[in-house]
Amino acid sequence: MNGVVCVLAVLVSLSSGLWVLRARGAQPRREVEQGGLRLRLDQATWLHEPMDHGDAVRLPTGQGAPGVGQRHLAVALTLFNVAQAPADFTAQELVLTAENGQEWFPVEQEEARLSVRPAQLLPLPLGFNIPASAGWLRLEWVRGTERAVLLSTRPPPGGTSQVEGQERWPQSAEGLPPGSPRAGAVLFHERFACVACHGSPEFQGEVHAAPSLHGFAKAGAARVAGMSAAQYAYESLLFPGAFIAPGCAGNVPCQEPSLMPVYGDALSAQEMADLISYLLGQRERP
């Protein structure tokens, strides 16, 4: 009898251990390694349809922007090859899965495979358009037979943009606190290194890859009819893909979808105000 009890105890222990392993496997992990690649989730931001300003002014719906009744989950990931040989990756390996099994893939429909060299590190900005009623979702990385959960989240019910774990952003830039141009300059040139792509807004012709921000107070106010430069900057920082600037470095068309990171989850309201204040305060110089 004692032997039977021992066997039953062992079986219960094993089944409990398997349950714990399954539970751990279902828990979100911000950094996962699968098939020779390491994927880290750096940021996740929920954004609603492009901010509505009434019939007179509406931010144009760009490629990849969510439609009415949808929410947009913008994620920033880092991909790193830890293997000794090149490894392939596609954006379609990332999927948002609902509790009922429904799945959504990134709006960046890139079928071509990325070949990641050994020790190569690549930033990977992706976005998902999800019905507002979707409920709880899991962001999963499916690679071959391996599957890992990176994030558990749900679309915000409505209104303004929402960062995971933070309060929603105000609808208008006017709802931000007063900004400091000096603090904004530090953010632009140092902390976020915006200067690396946009060049210095203080001087003309320094743009490197992204649209020039020289004379932004005037140029930003002319991008969307009826929208102030402050509001244009605000919405561009929250949802870079909603409106694509007409020209980038060398007056070539800017890439779609936008490669600009989503700063809604990286900036506080005060920092957002500081950055916008710095951009608006630059005088045009030759």
Secondary structure, 3 states (H helix, E strand, C coil): CHHHHHHHHHHHHHHHHHHHHHHHHHCCCCEEEECCEEEEEEEEEEEECCCECCCCCECCCCCCCCCCCEEEEEEEEEEEECCCCCEEECHHHEEEEECCCCEECCCCCCCCCEEECCCCEEEEEEEEEEECCCCCEEEEEEECCEEEEEEEECCCCCCCCEECCCCCCCCCHHHCCCCCHHHHHHHHHHHCCCHHHHCCCCCCCCCCCCCCCCCHHHHHHHCCCCCCHHHHHHHHHHCCCCCCCCCCHHHCCCCCCCCCCCCCCCCCHHHHHHHHHHHHCCCCCC
